[in-house]
């Protein structure tokens, strides 16, 4: 596929055929990860490949019981990882300056860049993927299951396999609503109305097309897409809880030394 065809054809695939991903193909798409940009070329990330059914069953709950955790033949977890580099620093008698929040952010960005390279390579070869926000939200439980040592934190992950569905590409905000030239230009009420007009319509139609979700929306008194996001999908309570989880795990994994976080 042409590179831009790959990008523009992206869909989140949640239903997979049982066929395995051949080892040579998996290696090929994984090899795209290290070609991503990396801060200082430190490559402070690791990729956990999980194919074992028993392990995926254990990951099912912290991944919020999403069906593709069990249905896809492969799960990939991209971790911020300073454990490896800090070990190298010890062997090299070099000071360790990476037990802090800035280091976590550097490693998290590295991991995310690598993950998108792998995702694009997989889609170029006809495979399907679906990113899972549960990777970071429940990083502590996922980290325990994957036996992650200090200095390693799950950041992003996705299911991987042969698609057993062909959903239409999802709508996106228009480019002129996302791109700012030279400096940031704040939005007027009319700008926001125009930017979100199609999103409001198509997003509402999509959510209301699922009978179970439609019943939940109608029972909640929600009136528009924005309210679906903040009343049903991403509540203050859930985001506060996940924030606490991530901060506690970052401290446990030795990324908040002297960072000033109280939690």
SEDOTI-910330 format. One record per residue: residue number from 1; residue in three letters; x, y negated, z of N, C-alpha, C in turn. Coordinates in steps of 0.001 Angstrom, whole numbers, padded with zeros to 6 digits. Each point is the difference from the previous one (the first is absolute). Layout:
BEGIN
(NUM,"ALA",(X,Y,Z),(X,Y,Z),(X,Y,Z))
...
END
This chain:
BEGIN
(1,"UNK",(000827,001194,000000),(-000827,-001194,000000),(000868,-001253,000000))
(2,"UNK",(-000468,-001042,-000693),(000655,-001289,000070),(-000035,-000505,001435))
(3,"UNK",(001045,-000711,000407),(000106,-000446,001381),(-001222,-000806,000436))
(4,"UNK",(-000436,-000931,-000832),(-001140,-000820,000382),(-001300,000788,-000033))
(5,"UNK",(-000073,001030,-000819),(-001164,000891,000044),(-000072,000713,001339))
(6,"UNK",(001161,000429,000504),(000044,000674,001305),(-000531,-000937,001081))
(7,"UNK",(000491,-001230,000010),(-000419,-000969,001008),(-001495,-000290,-000096))
(8,"UNK",(-000469,-000261,-001209),(-001389,-000433,-000167),(-000999,001140,000125))
(9,"UNK",(000488,001235,-000049),(-000894,001160,000082),(-000062,000569,001416))
(10,"UNK",(000672,-000643,000954),(000038,000551,001359),(-001397,000161,000587))
(11,"UNK",(-000244,001159,000602),(-001197,000265,000800),(000428,000754,001245))
(12,"UNK",(-000733,-000170,001080),(000228,000827,001179),(-000721,001322,-000207))
(13,"UNK",(000761,001105,000026),(-000562,001335,-000232),(-000202,000693,001346))
(14,"UNK",(-001244,000384,000258),(-000332,000647,001270),(-000385,001467,-000164))
(15,"UNK",(-000206,000447,-001234),(-000313,001406,-000251),(001073,000585,-000913))
(16,"UNK",(000525,001179,000413),(001150,000589,-000684),(-000269,001444,-000384))
(17,"UNK",(000624,000406,-001080),(000016,001409,-000369),(000941,000741,000967))
(18,"UNK",(-000201,001300,000181),(000863,000747,000931),(001385,000300,-000559))
(19,"UNK",(000224,-000283,-001277),(001275,000331,-000636),(001163,-000688,000711))
(20,"UNK",(001088,000719,000257),(001156,-000618,000651),(000728,-000962,-000938))
(21,"UNK",(000770,-000892,000588),(000878,-000885,-000773),(001341,000705,-000132))
(22,"UNK",(000454,000322,-001225),(001270,000723,-000159),(001170,-000726,000667))
(23,"UNK",(000937,000774,000509),(001135,-000579,000717),(000774,-001003,-000849))
(24,"UNK",(000223,000339,-001278),(000797,-000899,-000830),(-000726,-001316,-000255))
(25,"UNK",(-001324,000051,-000134),(-000772,-001222,-000196),(-000004,-000832,001280))
(26,"UNK",(-000166,000655,001136),(000020,-000714,001269),(001346,-000688,000201))
(27,"UNK",(001077,000693,-000302),(001332,-000594,000128),(000154,-001196,-000928))
(28,"UNK",(-000536,000124,-001217),(000106,-001100,-000963),(-000685,-001257,000520))
(29,"UNK",(-001222,000137,000531),(-000714,-001195,000448),(000621,-000546,001294))
(30,"UNK",(000478,000885,000879),(000658,-000479,001217),(001275,-000776,-000316))
(31,"UNK",(000691,000394,-001058),(001254,-000665,-000370),(-000221,-001443,-000424))
(32,"UNK",(-001245,-000369,-000323),(-000296,-001392,-000334),(000066,-000889,001237))
(33,"UNK",(-000215,000574,001193),(-000013,-000790,001217),(001289,-000754,000268))
(34,"UNK",(001155,000674,-000001),(001260,-000688,000295),(000409,-001053,-001026))
(35,"UNK",(-000678,-000042,-001160),(000323,-001031,-000978),(-000696,-001322,000308))
(36,"UNK",(-000853,-000024,001013),(-000659,-001243,000394),(001012,-000955,000630))
(37,"UNK",(-000350,-001277,-000012),(000830,-000984,000689),(000084,000346,001486))
(38,"UNK",(001134,-000335,000619),(000219,000328,001409),(000843,-001088,000640))
(39,"UNK",(-000409,-000459,001182),(000722,-001062,000687),(001435,000429,000295))
(40,"UNK",(000961,-000721,-000564),(001409,000309,000216),(000410,001359,-000528))
(41,"UNK",(-000842,000611,-000817),(000203,001370,-000478),(000191,000969,001167))
(42,"UNK",(-000655,-000320,001145),(000119,000884,001164),(-000928,001210,-000130))
(43,"UNK",(-001069,-000117,-000799),(-000977,001084,-000206),(-000460,000579,001340))
(44,"UNK",(-000563,-000878,000800),(-000385,000368,001359),(-001416,000591,000029))
(45,"UNK",(-000150,001120,-000655),(-001273,000723,-000022),(000276,001478,-000195))
(46,"UNK",(-000968,000803,000333),(000024,001430,-000301),(-001360,000389,-000556))
(47,"UNK",(-000017,001056,-000799),(-001236,000508,-000607),(-000233,001407,000533))
(48,"UNK",(-001140,000209,000644),(-000357,001323,000513),(-000975,000637,-000987))
(49,"UNK",(000381,001141,-000552),(-000847,000759,-000929),(-000679,001114,000790))
(50,"UNK",(-001318,-000026,000047),(-000732,001015,000764),(-000895,000792,-000948))
(51,"UNK",(000366,001273,-000176),(-000825,000900,-000818),(-000630,001106,000848))
(52,"UNK",(000575,000287,001137),(-000470,001081,000865),(-001442,-000257,000448))
(53,"UNK",(-000875,000968,-000237),(-001420,-000165,000310),(-000228,-000232,001501))
(54,"UNK",(000710,000737,000833),(-000187,-000135,001440),(000370,-001403,000477))
(55,"UNK",(001062,-000551,-000540),(000385,-001358,000370),(-001028,-001014,-000482))
(56,"UNK",(-000516,000195,-001206),(-001018,-000915,-000516),(-001280,000078,000829))
(57,"UNK",(-000293,001179,000516),(-001168,000119,000881),(000208,-000783,001287))
(58,"UNK",(001222,-000014,000510),(000293,-000786,001203),(-000050,-001500,-000298))
(59,"UNK",(000357,-000378,-001221),(-000017,-001414,-000384),(-001400,-000498,-000351))
(60,"UNK",(-000926,000905,-000173),(-001355,-000353,-000444),(-000674,-000981,000960))
(61,"UNK",(000092,000261,001297),(-000672,-000874,000965),(000628,-001394,000067))
(62,"UNK",(001333,-000129,000183),(000551,-001360,000033),(-000133,-000741,-001325))
(63,"UNK",(-000194,000734,-001086),(-000293,-000658,-001275),(-001502,-000218,-000175))
(64,"UNK",(-000702,-000063,001139),(-001412,-000381,000042),(-000888,000952,-000789))
(65,"UNK",(000417,001277,-000031),(-000786,001074,-000602),(-000370,-000287,-001460))
(66,"UNK",(000952,-000558,-000718),(-000200,-000241,-001430),(000235,001305,-000762))
(67,"UNK",(-000910,000343,-000871),(000000,001316,-000632),(001257,000281,-000808))
(68,"UNK",(000587,-001042,-000602),(001166,000257,-000862),(001212,000487,000781))
(69,"UNK",(000005,-000186,001333),(001101,000524,000809),(000076,001517,-000129))
(70,"UNK",(-001150,000640,-000095),(-000057,001452,-000153),(-000078,000432,-001451))
(71,"UNK",(-000644,-000804,-000842),(-000246,000414,-001385),(001199,-000201,-000910))
(72,"UNK",(000766,-001064,000232),(001178,-000245,-000834),(001112,000967,000402))
(73,"UNK",(000769,000512,-000952),(001063,000950,000354),(001208,-000627,000676))
(74,"UNK",(000130,-001337,-000077),(001171,-000679,000559),(-000442,-001269,000731))
(75,"UNK",(000581,-000223,001160),(-000097,-001295,000677),(001405,-000599,000068))
(76,"UNK",(000108,-001275,-000321),(001275,-000702,000115),(-000140,-001085,001060))
(77,"UNK",(000945,-000023,000934),(000021,-001015,001047),(001310,-000762,-000103))
(78,"UNK",(-000093,-001296,-000212),(001173,-000854,-000149),(000214,-000720,001333))
(79,"UNK",(001168,000206,000575),(000284,-000483,001351),(001077,-001080,-000026))
(80,"UNK",(-000220,-001051,000783),(001096,-000896,000337),(001008,000807,000808))
(81,"UNK",(001264,-000037,-000401),(000975,000895,000638),(001346,-000690,000168))
(82,"UNK",(000276,-000438,001237),(001335,-000469,000346),(000762,001052,000803))
(83,"UNK",(-000637,001140,000272),(000660,001072,000751),(001258,000482,-000727))
(84,"UNK",(-000162,000232,-001294),(001135,000501,-000782),(001139,-001016,-000036))
(85,"UNK",(-000332,-001266,-000267),(001046,-001009,-000110),(000674,-000254,001349))
(86,"UNK",(-000793,000021,001079),(000586,-000232,001318),(000955,001139,000391))
(87,"UNK",(-000310,001205,-000450),(000918,001133,000203),(001309,-000259,-000756))
(88,"UNK",(-000103,-000483,-001217),(001181,-000334,-000810),(000818,-001103,000671))
(89,"UNK",(-000703,-000994,000578),(000706,-001076,000692),(000799,000540,001183))
(90,"UNK",(-000588,000921,000774),(000715,000586,001133),(001257,000727,-000464))
(91,"UNK",(-000137,000785,-001060),(001151,000741,-000514),(001074,-000926,-000546))
(92,"UNK",(-000405,-001200,-000408),(000932,-000957,-000598),(000484,-001038,000992))
(93,"UNK",(-000381,000168,001300),(000389,-000948,001039),(-000421,-001422,-000369))
(94,"UNK",(-001230,-000130,-000526),(-000555,-001297,-000379),(-001135,-000351,000961))
(95,"UNK",(-000194,-001285,000316),(-001064,-000374,000934),(-001381,000284,-000594))
(96,"UNK",(-000940,000315,000897),(-001380,000269,-000415),(-000817,-001263,000249))
(97,"UNK",(-000413,-000653,-001065),(-000780,-001233,000102),(-001447,000206,-000443))
(98,"UNK",(-000462,001236,-000007),(-001257,000302,-000684),(-001102,000539,000914))
(99,"UNK",(000065,-000288,001303),(-001024,000471,000931),(-001023,-001108,000270))
(100,"UNK",(-000515,-000615,-001046),(-000850,-001172,000150),(-001078,-000029,-001092))
(101,"UNK",(-000935,-000918,000169),(-001159,-000062,-000885),(000395,-000354,-001429))
(102,"UNK",(000951,-000899,-000175),(000434,-000370,-001349),(000510,001230,-000753))
(103,"UNK",(000717,000867,000702),(000519,001209,-000641),(-001145,000913,-000428))
(104,"UNK",(-001026,000116,000865),(-001162,000788,-000401),(-000628,-000566,-001262))
(105,"UNK",(-000154,-001320,-000074),(-000625,-000605,-001182),(000830,000264,-001252))
(106,"UNK",(001317,-000103,000110),(000874,000290,-001145),(-000211,001447,-000465))
(107,"UNK",(-000001,000918,000962),(-000155,001414,-000349),(-001398,000293,-000539))
(108,"UNK",(-001024,-000661,000571),(-001364,000214,-000479),(-000160,-000480,-001436))
(109,"UNK",(000613,-001123,-000328),(-000059,-000504,-001378),(000742,000951,-000938))
(110,"UNK",(001176,000447,000411),(000745,000985,-000805),(-000855,001238,-000282))
(111,"UNK",(-000646,000516,001049),(-000821,001210,-000148),(-001166,-000237,-000944))
(112,"UNK",(-000623,-001167,000104),(-001153,-000309,-000846),(000406,-000152,-001456))
(113,"UNK",(001133,-000664,-000245),(000485,-000135,-001380),(000294,001374,-000604))
(114,"UNK",(000645,000855,000774),(000302,001347,-000489),(-001282,000774,-000279))
(115,"UNK",(-000997,-000154,000863),(-001247,000744,-000172),(-000690,-000382,-001305))
(116,"UNK",(000028,-001278,-000341),(-000685,-000417,-001230),(000737,000504,-001239))
(117,"UNK",(001337,000057,000056),(000737,000604,-001115),(-000420,001456,-000199))
(118,"UNK",(-000097,000751,001100),(-000392,001407,-000087),(-001431,000115,-000508))
(119,"UNK",(-000889,-000865,000474),(-001392,000033,-000438),(-000105,-000234,-001502))
(120,"UNK",(000715,-000987,-000506),(-000049,-000292,-001439),(000584,001147,-000818))
(121,"UNK",(001101,000580,000483),(000600,001137,-000709),(-000972,001173,-000034))
(122,"UNK",(-000690,000246,001111),(-000960,001102,000054),(-001152,-000230,-000982))
(123,"UNK",(-000526,-001207,-000015),(-001115,-000298,-000902),(000434,000057,-001463))
(124,"UNK",(001246,-000359,-000266),(000507,000090,-001370),(000065,001439,-000485))
(125,"UNK",(000088,000955,000925),(000056,001419,-000344),(-001369,000684,000138))
(126,"UNK",(-001051,-000807,000147),(-001345,000560,000035),(-000495,000421,001364))
(127,"UNK",(000804,-000202,001037),(-000424,000315,001356),(-000867,-001125,000556))
(128,"UNK",(-000742,000298,001058),(-000807,-001004,000656),(000491,-000224,001416))
(129,"UNK",(-000254,-001202,000512),(000406,-000327,001366),(-001114,-000791,000681))
(130,"UNK",(000028,000008,001330),(-000890,-000872,000771),(000731,-000435,001261))
(131,"UNK",(000314,-001288,000073),(000637,-000534,001200),(-000941,000122,001188))
(132,"UNK",(000567,000201,001196),(-000791,000159,001213),(000489,-000973,001071))
(133,"UNK",(-000854,-000975,000337),(000344,-000962,001034),(000143,000624,001371))
(134,"UNK",(-000518,001205,000156),(000112,000716,001273),(001449,000308,000358))
(135,"UNK",(000909,-000041,-000977),(001409,000303,000264),(000578,-000949,001039))
(136,"UNK",(-000240,-001291,-000162),(000488,-000975,000970),(-000937,-000100,001202))
(137,"UNK",(-001308,000056,-000254),(-000967,-000169,001091),(000204,001047,001094))
(138,"UNK",(000305,001223,-000393),(000221,001086,000959),(001436,000511,-000082))
(139,"UNK",(000935,-000942,-000089),(001408,000355,-000191),(000542,000851,001144))
(140,"UNK",(-000507,-000208,001215),(000526,000754,001136),(-000328,001483,-000105))
(141,"UNK",(-001278,000324,-000275),(-000403,001403,-000122),(000662,000657,-001208))
(142,"UNK",(000050,-000714,-001111),(000633,000545,-001206),(001494,000196,000236))
(143,"UNK",(000626,-000943,000701),(001422,000134,000320),(000293,001218,000859))
(144,"UNK",(-000879,000295,000964),(000202,001189,000832),(-000107,001268,-000837))
(145,"UNK",(-000996,000066,-000864),(-000193,001198,-000815),(001180,000212,-000946))
(146,"UNK",(000539,-001083,-000529),(001116,000096,-000945),(001363,000013,000695))
(147,"UNK",(-000004,000039,001331),(001235,000111,000799),(000983,-001128,-000300))
(148,"UNK",(-000499,-001237,-000042),(000852,-001136,-000325),(000822,-000426,001215))
(149,"UNK",(001303,-000170,-000158),(000854,-000430,001109),(-000105,-001513,000209))
(150,"UNK",(000593,-000537,001071),(000032,-001453,000182),(000601,-000690,-001223))
(151,"UNK",(-000533,-001182,-000319),(000478,-000740,-001161),(-000728,000324,-001278))
(152,"UNK",(-001033,000864,000094),(-000763,000392,-001187),(-001488,-000202,000278))
(153,"UNK",(-000693,-000690,-000916),(-001421,-000300,000175),(-000728,000203,-001333))
(154,"UNK",(-001100,000776,-000027),(-000788,000134,-001229),(-000614,-001350,-000375))
(155,"UNK",(000122,-000365,-001271),(-000503,-001302,-000448),(-001104,000152,-001035))
(156,"UNK",(000286,000714,-001071),(-000996,000233,-001046),(000060,001467,-000418))
(157,"UNK",(-001107,000494,-000498),(-000027,001376,-000480),(-001126,000173,-000998))
(158,"UNK",(000130,001030,-000812),(-001091,000291,-000941),(-000063,001487,-000316))
(159,"UNK",(-001209,000407,-000383),(-000213,001351,-000510),(000497,000047,-001436))
(160,"UNK",(000358,001206,-000459),(000583,000156,-001333),(-000425,001338,-000576))
(161,"UNK",(-000476,-000032,-001236),(-000388,001245,-000652),(-000659,-000275,-001335))
(162,"UNK",(-000569,001067,-000574),(-000658,-000111,-001308),(-001439,-000448,000209))
(163,"UNK",(-000415,-001108,-000628),(-001340,-000540,000229),(-001106,000978,-000407))
(164,"UNK",(-001030,000048,000827),(-001208,000755,-000321),(-001189,-000952,-000078))
(165,"UNK",(000285,-001226,-000346),(-001035,-001016,-000228),(000605,-001064,-000911))
(166,"UNK",(-000856,-000800,-000593),(000467,-001047,-000903),(-000765,-001291,000286))
(167,"UNK",(000222,-000594,001177),(-000731,-001222,000335),(000446,-001178,-000855))
(168,"UNK",(-000891,-000938,-000164),(000356,-001216,-000732),(000956,-000835,000847))
(169,"UNK",(000911,-000731,-000646),(000859,-000908,000762),(-000843,-000993,000791))
(170,"UNK",(000411,-000299,001226),(-000730,-000931,000856),(000240,-001445,-000437))
(171,"UNK",(-000961,-000850,000308),(000145,-001422,-000313),(001105,-000609,000859))
(172,"UNK",(000562,-001083,-000483),(001031,-000737,000723),(-000335,-001491,-000056))
(173,"UNK",(000516,-000752,000965),(-000176,-001449,-000045),(000696,-000552,-001232))
(174,"UNK",(-000525,-001085,-000576),(000626,-000568,-001199),(001387,-000556,000308))
(175,"UNK",(000858,000029,-001003),(001390,-000415,000193),(000094,-001431,000510))
(176,"UNK",(-000862,-000875,-000526),(000097,-001401,000421),(-000457,-000204,001445))
(177,"UNK",(-000564,001017,000612),(-000332,-000081,001410),(001113,000497,000904))
(178,"UNK",(001025,000595,-000593),(001090,000606,000768),(001344,-000691,-000198))
(179,"UNK",(000188,-000634,-001155),(001305,-000553,-000361),(000010,-001505,000248))
(180,"UNK",(001050,-000471,000650),(000205,-001425,000255),(001306,-000410,-000680))
(181,"UNK",(-000010,-001105,-000712),(001212,-000463,-000681),(000655,-001129,000783))
(182,"UNK",(001283,000160,000208),(000878,-000948,000691),(-000244,-000014,001514))
(183,"UNK",(-001175,-000340,000452),(-000313,000035,001426),(-001396,000581,000180))
(184,"UNK",(-000345,000286,001237),(-001329,000544,000297),(-001049,-001099,-000175))
(185,"UNK",(-001059,000323,-000699),(-001108,-000939,-000200),(-001218,000570,000712))
(186,"UNK",(-000450,-000682,001024),(-001108,000513,000800),(-001296,-000012,-000815))
(187,"UNK",(-000982,000773,000483),(-001227,000232,-000750),(-001148,-000853,000520))
(188,"UNK",(-000793,-000510,-000914),(-001249,-000645,000372),(-001081,001063,000151))
(189,"UNK",(-001146,-000370,000544),(-001123,000931,000098),(-000397,000513,-001376))
(190,"UNK",(000002,-000888,-000982),(-000369,000406,-001367),(001032,000974,-000574))
(191,"UNK",(001286,-000242,000306),(001044,000928,-000460),(-000262,001399,000546))
(192,"UNK",(-000259,000095,001293),(-000228,001297,000636),(-001227,000679,-000595))
(193,"UNK",(-001054,-000767,-000229),(-001216,000565,-000590),(000292,000585,-001375))
(194,"UNK",(000803,-000693,-000800),(000326,000483,-001347),(000925,001209,000050))
(195,"UNK",(001012,-000024,000876),(000969,001086,000096),(-000679,001303,000416))
(196,"UNK",(-000959,-000100,000932),(-000626,001198,000567),(-001336,000355,-000640))
(197,"UNK",(-000412,-000710,-001046),(-001320,000240,-000584),(-000151,001444,-000491))
(198,"UNK",(000931,000466,-000819),(-000088,001365,-000536),(000235,001032,001092))
(199,"UNK",(000934,-000278,000911),(000283,000905,001116),(-001244,000192,000866))
(200,"UNK",(-000704,-001109,000272),(-001213,000080,000797),(-001022,000927,-000646))
(201,"UNK",(-000173,-000147,-001318),(-001010,000788,-000701),(000411,001455,-000134))
(202,"UNK",(001193,000247,-000515),(000418,001377,-000271),(000282,000768,001291))
(203,"UNK",(000591,-000666,000972),(000267,000671,001265),(-001282,000398,000709))
(204,"UNK",(-000977,-000907,000021),(-001291,000307,000620),(-000669,001164,-000719))
(205,"UNK",(000000,-000022,-001330),(-000622,001080,-000769),(000675,001339,000296))
(206,"UNK",(001319,-000011,000123),(000724,001246,000252),(-000365,000579,001360))
(207,"UNK",(000049,-000820,001034),(-000312,000513,001340),(-001445,000468,000102))
(208,"UNK",(-000896,-000702,-000655),(-001408,000375,000076),(-000313,001231,-000842))
(209,"UNK",(000956,000443,-000825),(-000224,001197,-000827),(000202,001295,000781))
(210,"UNK",(000562,-000089,001220),(000191,001171,000847),(-001152,000071,001001))
(211,"UNK",(-000866,001018,-000087),(-001208,000034,000846),(000290,-000139,001495))
(212,"UNK",(001004,000705,000497),(000298,-000069,001435),(000448,-001396,000411))
(213,"UNK",(000873,-000598,-000852),(000481,-001339,000305),(-001109,-001032,-000172))
(214,"UNK",(-000842,000205,-001000),(-001136,-000922,-000208),(-000900,-000033,001237))
(215,"UNK",(-000287,001189,000539),(-000851,000061,001195),(000660,-000724,001171))
(216,"UNK",(001311,000159,000125),(000724,-000663,001085),(-000027,-001516,-000172))
(217,"UNK",(000174,-000457,-001241),(-000020,-001444,-000284),(-001379,-000572,000297))
(218,"UNK",(-001009,000676,-000490),(-001357,-000514,000207),(-000386,000024,001473))
(219,"UNK",(000479,000995,000729),(-000309,000081,001420),(000740,-001013,000845))
(220,"UNK",(001098,-000541,-000528),(000812,-000952,000760),(-000436,-001443,-000183))
(221,"UNK",(-000839,-000231,-001010),(-000419,-001365,-000286),(001013,-000800,-000794))
(222,"UNK",(001040,000671,-000501),(001022,-000672,-000813),(-000628,-000518,-001293))
(223,"UNK",(000409,-001209,-000407),(-000634,-000661,-001141),(000914,-000182,-001212))
(224,"UNK",(001297,000155,000160),(000896,-000257,-001129),(001293,000794,000162))
(225,"UNK",(000852,-000046,-001025),(001227,000792,-000009),(000953,-000422,001110))
(226,"UNK",(000129,-001293,000238),(000907,-000471,001052),(-000403,000593,001340))
(227,"UNK",(-001291,000078,000264),(-000472,000568,001257),(000241,001511,000060))
(228,"UNK",(-000061,000682,-001143),(000354,001429,-000012),(001434,000178,000506))
(229,"UNK",(000903,-000864,-000474),(001402,000125,000387),(000209,-000219,001495))
(230,"UNK",(-000678,-000995,000582),(000339,-000357,001375),(-000980,000512,001049))
(231,"UNK",(-001186,000427,-000423),(-000960,000554,000946),(000066,001522,000022))
(232,"UNK",(000266,000607,-001183),(-000031,001457,-000116),(001388,000611,-000185))
(233,"UNK",(000777,-000500,-000960),(001257,000671,-000346),(001157,-000368,000926))
(234,"UNK",(000244,-001280,000171),(001192,-000450,000723),(-000427,-000906,001149))
(235,"UNK",(-000459,000589,001057),(-000483,-000781,001128),(001166,-000567,000806))
(236,"UNK",(-000309,-001031,000796),(001031,-000556,000875),(000516,001070,000960))
(237,"UNK",(-000918,000808,000532),(000388,001018,000969),(000963,001019,-000617))
(238,"UNK",(-000291,000428,-001236),(000876,000994,-000623),(001365,-000591,-000302))
(239,"UNK",(000038,-001216,-000501),(001292,-000590,-000347),(000819,-000334,001239))
(240,"UNK",(-000663,-000423,001061),(000724,-000225,001252),(000567,001310,000536))
(241,"UNK",(-000802,001061,-000077),(000468,001303,000458),(001168,000525,-000814))
(242,"UNK",(-000094,-000108,-001312),(001103,000451,-000846),(001248,-000860,000216))
(243,"UNK",(-000186,-001301,000221),(001140,-000871,000279),(000726,000464,001253))
(244,"UNK",(-000762,000318,001042),(000609,000493,001239),(000767,001300,-000243))
(245,"UNK",(-000597,000890,-000800),(000656,001273,-000313),(001342,-000231,-000681))
(246,"UNK",(000004,-000855,-001019),(001232,-000247,-000752),(001057,-000642,000896))
(247,"UNK",(-000388,-000989,000796),(000974,-000672,000860),(000592,000957,001037))
(248,"UNK",(-000856,000828,000604),(000512,000976,000971),(000968,000971,-000665))
(249,"UNK",(-000346,000443,-001201),(000852,000972,-000682),(001319,-000637,-000449))
(250,"UNK",(-000056,-001270,-000432),(001240,-000684,-000368),(000926,-000114,001201))
(251,"UNK",(-000576,-000278,001177),(000837,-000058,001194),(000576,001377,000320))
(252,"UNK",(-000849,001025,-000093),(000459,001373,000269),(001107,000411,-000954))
(253,"UNK",(-000121,-000446,-001257),(000972,000391,-001016),(001193,-000945,-000081))
(254,"UNK",(000127,-000879,000999),(001192,-000842,000162),(000101,-001075,-001075))
(255,"UNK",(-001136,-000667,-000275),(000001,-001098,-000955),(-000402,-001341,000614))
(256,"UNK",(-000191,-000076,001321),(-000459,-001252,000590),(000924,-000509,001106))
(257,"UNK",(001244,000401,-000024),(000949,-000460,001009),(000140,-001521,-000067))
(258,"UNK",(-000364,-000666,001103),(000167,-001460,000048),(-000899,-000754,-000948))
(259,"UNK",(-001070,000632,-000498),(-000836,-000673,-001000),(-001057,-000891,000615))
(260,"UNK",(-000195,000079,001331),(-000944,-000889,000655),(-001439,000482,-000016))
(261,"UNK",(-000254,001245,-000422),(-001355,000541,000004),(-000317,000529,001397))
(262,"UNK",(-001153,-000378,000506),(-000376,000386,001361),(-000687,001342,000051))
(263,"UNK",(-000680,000405,-001083),(-000766,001231,000038),(000931,001204,-000054))
END
